[in-house]
Amino acid sequence: MNKFSLFGKFTVQDGERDTLVEILLEAAESMADLIECEVYLINISPDEPNSVFVYEVWSNEEAHQASLTLEATQKLIQRAKPIITGMERISTLKTKGGKGVS
């Protein structure tokens, strides 16, 4: 098994973390029927009040790229852009298996 996985970090304007969390949870919900998206987790850290971390597992990189072109995804990106001050791809990974991944 080789899956395409990403671990990323979004930095937002002061006080906007919860807004971005809501937008990303909507994104996760919009991908519920995409079988290529196996994991999409939104995380926060008490030590970084202006950061949101996202961990994703996809069947392959092409499926991830294709998801970014979906109309629902594009609308959510437009809503999030004004509050995002930075993005960082912490790591791109090759998931080999484990609980939660088929």
Secondary structure, 3 states (H helix, E strand, C coil): CCEEEEEEEEEECCCCHHHHHHHHHHHHHHCCCCCCEEEEEEEEECCEEEEEEEEEEECCHHHHHHHCCCHHHHHHHHHHHHHEEEEEEEEEEEECCCCCCC
